[in-house]
Amino acid sequence: MKATFGQDSWQNIVHHSDILRVYEVQLSMNEHANHNFCFPFDSLLTVADGQIFLESPIEETSLKANQAVWLSHNQAIRCVAVSPLARLFVVVFNGQNTRHQDRFERFASGTEHKHELASGVTHWRVENKEFGKIEWVMLPALYKEPIHYLKESEEFILPLNHDHSLCVAFEDQDLLAIGESGLVISPGQCRSLVNSANKPITYLSIITPYPKHSRILKLKSTSR
């Protein structure tokens, strides 16, 4: 469902379930630079393009692309575009109202714990298990994940590159390019992320609720 505020300004609900609601918002400095937020549940706001200014009754801050901030439930926020166009996402964790901080808590890939695997995949993980497993992930060139699934958690995947080089392969289906609005994968859905580019690419992954077990690998069936 998309609400327009002008030619270049709009708000769209990308996904809604009992677990997550994901909003994509674009603001234009020339026609709808100011936008107010207040969500009934704890949320995460991240900037995909441009730069914004955030204001609460007690604090002000700014966010650039690929930076994020936690928002508490019922926290009134004013968001202002300070670049010609600003595109952002708000991920609302439905049913979560445990956060009681009124101050902004910013984070970004460069400030989080870095962990590089032998496969060349690099993780920058946010240390907050209340809401889920949240991390930036960099896949090496032409990398393909093993096919796997999460038993009880949804995953929101947001590419930082806009060239459609991050793809997903669902079981027994062709490759699907993940667009700039991201993709939500349901619990129990088998998938494999693929970097089809000749260079590393990075994406934001939000998995909620926090998985009790690590991802479950799907063994390929063999015919006899």
VOLUM-670432 format. One record per residue: residue in three letters; z, x, y of N, C-alpha, C in turn. Coordinates in steps of 0.05 Angstrom, whole numbers, padded with zeros to 5 digits, always signed. Example, Ala and Ser with C-alpha at 12.3 -4.5 7.8 and 13.67 -1.06 7.14 Angstrom:
<rs>
ALA+00156+00264-00114+00156+00246-00090+00156+00264-00066
SER+00142+00257-00045+00143+00273-00021+00157+00258+00001
</rs>
This chain:
<rs>
MET+00000+00017-00024+00000+00000+00000+00000+00018+00025
LYS-00020+00014+00042-00024+00032+00065-00021+00016+00091
ALA-00004+00026+00109-00001+00015+00136-00012+00034+00156
THR-00030+00024+00173-00043+00041+00193-00030+00038+00220
PHE-00027+00060+00235-00016+00059+00262-00036+00068+00283
GLY-00061+00072+00274-00082+00082+00291-00104+00093+00274
GLN-00124+00105+00286-00147+00115+00271-00138+00138+00253
ASP-00120+00155+00262-00112+00179+00247-00083+00179+00239
SER-00069+00156+00242-00041+00155+00235-00036+00132+00216
TRP-00021+00138+00194-00017+00118+00174+00007+00126+00156
GLN+00016+00107+00140+00036+00111+00120+00028+00097+00094
ASN+00029+00111+00072+00019+00101+00047+00041+00105+00025
ILE+00045+00085+00008+00063+00088-00015+00045+00099-00038
VAL+00049+00124-00044+00034+00138-00065+00043+00129-00093
HIS+00069+00124-00096+00080+00118-00122+00106+00102-00119
HIS+00110+00083-00137+00136+00069-00137+00143+00062-00166
SER+00168+00069-00173+00178+00062-00199+00208+00058-00196
ASP+00222+00053-00218+00251+00050-00217+00264+00077-00211
ILE+00249+00099-00215+00261+00126-00211+00254+00138-00184
LEU+00229+00135-00176+00219+00148-00152+00203+00129-00135
ARG+00204+00134-00108+00184+00123-00090+00174+00145-00073
VAL+00148+00148-00071+00136+00171-00056+00119+00160-00033
TYR+00126+00168-00009+00110+00160+00015+00094+00184+00025
GLU+00069+00179+00033+00052+00199+00047+00048+00188+00075
VAL+00054+00205+00095+00052+00197+00123+00035+00217+00138
GLN+00017+00207+00154+00002+00224+00172+00006+00214+00201
LEU+00013+00233+00219+00019+00227+00247-00001+00243+00264
SER-00011+00229+00284-00029+00242+00304-00015+00245+00330
MET-00016+00268+00342-00002+00273+00367-00013+00256+00389
ASN-00039+00249+00387-00052+00234+00409-00049+00204+00408
GLU-00040+00193+00384-00039+00163+00383-00013+00153+00371
HIS-00001+00167+00352+00024+00157+00340+00040+00182+00332
ALA+00051+00195+00352+00066+00220+00347+00094+00216+00337
ASN+00106+00193+00344+00134+00187+00337+00135+00167+00314
HIS+00153+00172+00295+00156+00154+00272+00186+00155+00263
ASN+00197+00132+00258+00226+00131+00251+00228+00125+00221
PHE+00248+00139+00209+00254+00135+00180+00284+00128+00177
CYS+00289+00111+00156+00316+00106+00147+00313+00094+00119
PHE+00322+00109+00099+00318+00100+00071+00345+00094+00059
PRO+00347+00074+00041+00372+00066+00029+00383+00086+00008
PHE+00366+00105+00000+00374+00124-00020+00368+00153-00011
ASP+00381+00172-00023+00377+00200-00016+00348+00208-00020
SER+00338+00225-00003+00310+00231-00003+00305+00261+00003
LEU+00280+00268-00002+00270+00295+00005+00245+00292+00022
LEU+00244+00305+00044+00220+00305+00062+00208+00332+00062
THR+00182+00334+00057+00167+00359+00058+00142+00356+00074
VAL+00134+00377+00088+00110+00377+00105+00087+00390+00089
ALA+00065+00376+00088+00041+00386+00074+00022+00400+00093
ASP+00018+00389+00117+00000+00401+00137+00013+00398+00165
GLY+00008+00417+00182+00017+00415+00209+00047+00422+00213
GLN+00058+00411+00234+00086+00416+00241+00099+00391+00253
ILE+00124+00387+00246+00139+00363+00257+00166+00372+00269
PHE+00176+00355+00285+00203+00358+00297+00219+00334+00286
LEU+00243+00340+00276+00261+00320+00265+00286+00318+00282
GLU+00294+00293+00287+00318+00289+00303+00335+00267+00290
SER+00361+00274+00288+00381+00254+00279+00401+00251+00301
PRO+00420+00232+00299+00440+00229+00320+00456+00254+00327
ILE+00457+00273+00308+00474+00297+00313+00459+00323+00312
GLU+00433+00323+00306+00420+00349+00301+00390+00347+00305
GLU+00378+00370+00311+00349+00372+00314+00339+00396+00298
THR+00315+00394+00287+00303+00417+00273+00273+00413+00272
SER+00258+00433+00264+00229+00431+00261+00222+00441+00233
LEU+00199+00431+00223+00190+00438+00197+00160+00444+00198
LYS+00152+00465+00185+00123+00472+00182+00114+00466+00154
ALA+00088+00470+00149+00077+00464+00123+00092+00480+00101
ASN+00097+00466+00079+00111+00477+00055+00140+00482+00060
GLN+00152+00471+00081+00181+00470+00084+00191+00442+00079
ALA+00217+00440+00072+00228+00414+00064+00256+00412+00074
VAL+00266+00387+00073+00294+00381+00082+00304+00358+00066
TRP+00330+00359+00060+00344+00336+00047+00351+00315+00068
LEU+00349+00290+00060+00357+00268+00077+00378+00251+00062
SER+00400+00244+00074+00420+00227+00061+00412+00198+00064
HIS+00423+00182+00046+00418+00153+00047+00428+00141+00073
ASN+00412+00122+00083+00418+00108+00108+00420+00127+00133
GLN+00407+00150+00131+00407+00169+00153+00383+00163+00171
ALA+00389+00156+00196+00367+00149+00215+00354+00175+00225
ILE+00328+00177+00223+00313+00201+00230+00289+00194+00248
ARG+00285+00209+00269+00261+00207+00285+00243+00231+00279
CYS+00218+00226+00272+00200+00247+00265+00177+00248+00286
VAL+00172+00271+00297+00152+00274+00318+00132+00296+00310
ALA+00106+00289+00311+00085+00309+00306+00083+00328+00330
VAL+00084+00354+00324+00081+00374+00345+00056+00391+00340
SER+00038+00382+00323+00012+00393+00319-00008+00370+00321
PRO-00033+00375+00326-00052+00353+00329-00050+00332+00307
LEU-00048+00341+00282-00043+00324+00259-00021+00335+00242
ALA-00003+00318+00233+00018+00327+00214+00018+00308+00191
ARG+00018+00319+00167+00019+00303+00142+00044+00311+00126
LEU+00059+00291+00118+00084+00296+00105+00088+00276+00082
PHE+00107+00284+00064+00114+00267+00042+00145+00262+00042
VAL+00153+00238+00036+00181+00232+00032+00184+00222+00003
VAL+00201+00236-00012+00206+00228-00040+00234+00216-00041
VAL+00235+00190-00047+00260+00175-00047+00270+00173-00076
PHE+00295+00182-00081+00306+00181-00108+00321+00154-00111
ASN+00307+00135-00122+00318+00108-00124+00345+00107-00139
GLY+00364+00093-00126+00390+00091-00139+00410+00113-00132
GLN+00400+00135-00119+00417+00158-00113+00429+00155-00085
ASN+00455+00155-00083+00468+00154-00057+00493+00172-00057
THR+00491+00195-00070+00513+00213-00072+00515+00234-00050
ARG+00494+00237-00034+00493+00257-00013+00507+00245+00012
HIS+00526+00260+00023+00541+00250+00046+00540+00269+00070
GLN+00521+00288+00070+00518+00307+00092+00500+00295+00114
ASP+00510+00295+00138+00494+00285+00161+00476+00307+00173
ARG+00482+00332+00166+00466+00354+00177+00442+00360+00159
PHE+00421+00369+00172+00396+00376+00157+00401+00401+00140
GLU+00391+00400+00115+00392+00423+00098+00363+00430+00090
ARG+00353+00451+00104+00325+00459+00100+00322+00479+00077
PHE+00298+00479+00065+00292+00498+00045+00262+00501+00043
ALA+00253+00524+00031+00225+00529+00028+00222+00549+00005
SER+00197+00552-00004+00192+00569-00028+00202+00598-00023
GLY+00198+00608+00001+00206+00635+00007+00236+00640+00008
THR+00252+00618+00010+00281+00622+00012+00296+00615-00014
GLU+00281+00607-00035+00294+00599-00060+00293+00621-00081
HIS+00309+00617-00102+00310+00637-00123+00283+00640-00137
LYS+00273+00665-00139+00247+00670-00151+00251+00680-00180
HIS+00234+00669-00197+00235+00677-00226+00206+00678-00236
GLU+00198+00702-00244+00171+00706-00254+00172+00709-00285
LEU+00155+00693-00298+00153+00694-00327+00133+00715-00337
ALA+00135+00722-00362+00117+00742-00374+00088+00732-00372
SER+00084+00706-00372+00057+00694-00370+00044+00697-00343
GLY+00060+00706-00323+00050+00708-00296+00056+00684-00279
VAL+00067+00663-00290+00076+00639-00275+00101+00646-00260
THR+00102+00639-00234+00125+00645-00217+00138+00619-00207
HIS+00165+00618-00209+00180+00594-00200+00198+00601-00177
TRP+00199+00584-00157+00220+00585-00136+00235+00559-00137
ARG+00259+00560-00150+00273+00536-00157+00296+00530-00137
VAL+00297+00505-00129+00318+00495-00111+00343+00489-00128
GLU+00366+00500-00120+00390+00497-00136+00404+00471-00128
ASN+00394+00449-00139+00406+00423-00134+00399+00405-00157
LYS+00418+00402-00176+00412+00386-00201+00420+00357-00198
GLU+00432+00349-00174+00439+00321-00171+00415+00303-00172
PHE+00393+00311-00160+00370+00294-00158+00348+00300-00177
GLY+00348+00325-00187+00326+00332-00205+00321+00362-00205
LYS+00300+00369-00218+00291+00397-00219+00268+00400-00199
ILE+00274+00415-00178+00255+00417-00155+00248+00446-00152
GLU+00222+00452-00152+00213+00479-00150+00184+00481-00141
TRP+00178+00504-00128+00150+00511-00124+00141+00529-00147
VAL+00117+00524-00157+00107+00539-00180+00080+00551-00173
MET+00077+00577-00179+00051+00590-00175+00039+00596-00203
LEU+00014+00586-00207+00000+00591-00232-00020+00613-00227
PRO-00022+00633-00245-00043+00653-00242-00071+00642-00245
ALA-00090+00658-00238-00118+00650-00239-00126+00641-00267
LEU-00141+00619-00269-00152+00609-00294-00130+00605-00316
TYR-00107+00597-00308-00085+00593-00326-00084+00564-00336
LYS-00077+00561-00362-00073+00534-00373-00046+00533-00387
GLU-00030+00512-00380-00004+00508-00392-00008+00499-00421
PRO+00012+00504-00438+00013+00491-00464+00017+00461-00460
ILE+00006+00444-00478+00010+00415-00476+00039+00409-00481
HIS+00051+00393-00463+00080+00387-00466+00085+00360-00453
TYR+00110+00350-00456+00119+00326-00443+00148+00327-00437
LEU+00157+00310-00419+00186+00307-00412+00195+00280-00423
LYS+00217+00279-00437+00224+00255-00452+00232+00232-00434
GLU+00249+00238-00413+00260+00216-00397+00256+00219-00367
SER+00241+00239-00359+00238+00245-00330+00210+00241-00320
GLU+00207+00232-00295+00182+00232-00281+00178+00258-00266
GLU+00153+00266-00263+00146+00290-00248+00126+00284-00226
PHE+00133+00291-00201+00114+00289-00179+00103+00317-00173
ILE+00077+00320-00174+00063+00345-00170+00047+00344-00145
LEU+00052+00362-00126+00038+00363-00100+00025+00390-00096
PRO-00001+00392-00098-00015+00418-00094-00012+00427-00065
LEU-00008+00454-00061-00008+00465-00034-00037+00472-00026
ASN-00055+00475-00045-00083+00480-00040-00098+00454-00040
HIS-00117+00451-00022-00132+00426-00020-00160+00429-00031
ASP-00165+00448-00049-00192+00452-00059-00196+00440-00087
HIS-00178+00423-00096-00180+00410-00122-00181+00429-00145
SER-00170+00453-00142-00170+00472-00164-00147+00468-00183
LEU-00126+00453-00175-00105+00447-00193-00112+00421-00208
CYS-00114+00423-00234-00122+00401-00251-00101+00395-00272
VAL-00103+00371-00283-00086+00364-00305-00103+00353-00328
ALA-00095+00361-00352-00108+00352-00377-00088+00335-00392
PHE-00093+00309-00394-00077+00291-00410-00088+00292-00439
GLU-00072+00284-00457-00080+00286-00485-00105+00270-00491
ASP-00125+00284-00503-00151+00272-00511-00166+00261-00487
GLN-00163+00274-00463-00178+00265-00439-00189+00290-00425
ASP-00209+00285-00408-00222+00307-00393-00203+00316-00371
LEU-00209+00339-00360-00194+00350-00337-00196+00331-00313
LEU-00173+00327-00300-00172+00311-00276-00161+00328-00253
ALA-00177+00330-00231-00168+00345-00208-00146+00330-00194
ILE-00125+00344-00186-00103+00331-00172-00109+00332-00142
GLY-00111+00309-00129-00118+00308-00101-00095+00316-00082
GLU-00100+00315-00056-00081+00323-00037-00057+00304-00034
SER-00059+00280-00046-00037+00261-00046-00018+00265-00069
GLY-00025+00284-00087-00008+00290-00110-00011+00271-00133
LEU+00006+00274-00153+00004+00258-00177+00031+00255-00189
VAL+00038+00232-00200+00063+00227-00214+00057+00223-00243
ILE+00071+00238-00260+00068+00237-00289+00092+00223-00301
SER+00087+00203-00318+00108+00186-00329+00123+00200-00351
PRO+00147+00192-00357+00162+00203-00380+00147+00199-00406
GLY+00147+00220-00423+00135+00218-00449+00105+00222-00449
GLN+00093+00227-00425+00064+00230-00423+00056+00259-00427
CYS+00041+00265-00448+00032+00293-00454+00012+00302-00433
ARG+00016+00327-00424-00002+00338-00404-00002+00368-00405
SER-00022+00380-00391-00024+00409-00388-00036+00414-00361
LEU-00022+00429-00343-00034+00436-00317-00052+00459-00321
VAL-00074+00459-00305-00095+00479-00308-00102+00489-00280
ASN-00102+00515-00276-00113+00527-00252-00142+00535-00257
SER-00161+00520-00245-00189+00525-00250-00201+00545-00231
ALA-00184+00557-00213-00194+00576-00193-00191+00605-00202
ASN-00206+00622-00189-00204+00651-00195-00183+00665-00179
LYS-00163+00650-00170-00141+00661-00154-00116+00644-00160
PRO-00093+00655-00155-00068+00639-00160-00067+00615-00142
ILE-00054+00593-00151-00049+00570-00135-00020+00561-00139
THR-00010+00547-00119+00018+00539-00118+00020+00509-00114
TYR+00040+00497-00127+00045+00469-00124+00075+00464-00123
LEU+00082+00441-00112+00110+00432-00111+00114+00413-00134
SER+00136+00418-00150+00142+00401-00172+00170+00388-00168
ILE+00171+00362-00170+00197+00347-00168+00200+00331-00194
ILE+00219+00338-00210+00224+00325-00236+00251+00311-00234
THR+00251+00285-00238+00276+00270-00236+00277+00247-00257
PRO+00300+00241-00269+00325+00256-00266+00323+00284-00278
TYR+00343+00301-00272+00342+00328-00282+00340+00327-00313
PRO+00320+00340-00324+00317+00338-00353+00340+00350-00369
LYS+00350+00334-00388+00372+00344-00405+00363+00366-00423
HIS+00338+00365-00430+00326+00386-00447+00301+00397-00433
SER+00294+00421-00440+00269+00432-00428+00245+00417-00438
ARG+00222+00423-00427+00198+00408-00435+00193+00411-00465
ILE+00182+00391-00476+00177+00390-00505+00148+00396-00510
LEU+00143+00416-00525+00115+00424-00531+00103+00405-00551
LYS+00078+00398-00547+00063+00380-00565+00047+00397-00584
LEU+00053+00395-00609+00038+00410-00629+00011+00397-00635
LYS-00010+00413-00636-00036+00402-00642-00038+00393-00671
SER-00048+00369-00675-00052+00360-00703-00076+00374-00715
THR-00073+00381-00740-00095+00395-00754-00105+00377-00777
SER-00131+00376-00780-00143+00360-00801-00144+00376-00827
ARG-00141+00363-00849-00142+00378-00875-00168+00373-00888
</rs>
